[in-house]
Amino acid sequence: MQNDSIETLLLRHYGSAVQAPVALEEKLCASVRQEVAKLNEQERVAAYLRERRFSRRKAVRLVAMGTAGLSVLSVGMASLRTLEAWLLGQDVTKPAYS
């Protein structure tokens, strides 16, 4: 990809007969500032996570909570399937392929 200036890209896209869009420079500057702020925030969070220490107990607790959440979700989905089958009058004990 070439490293063209904004003016060159605009001329190539719109031609020389068309004026530049209204407040183009301000919009571009605002967009660049927003991207810089987003990158700075990501770098700040990454640095915080690198510096923060996690104890084994805290790591095990996080894993256990995640696993428990998935178990609850799984039981809830199975209960919904059973309830749906009961409401529709279908036998869920038979495999689908028989």
Protein Blocks (a to p, Z undefined) as FASTA:
>chain_A
ZZddfklmmmmmnopmbccdehklmmmmmmmmmmmmmmmmmmmmmmmmmmpccdfklmmm
mmmmmmmmmmmmmmmmmmmmmmmmmmnopafkbcfkZZ
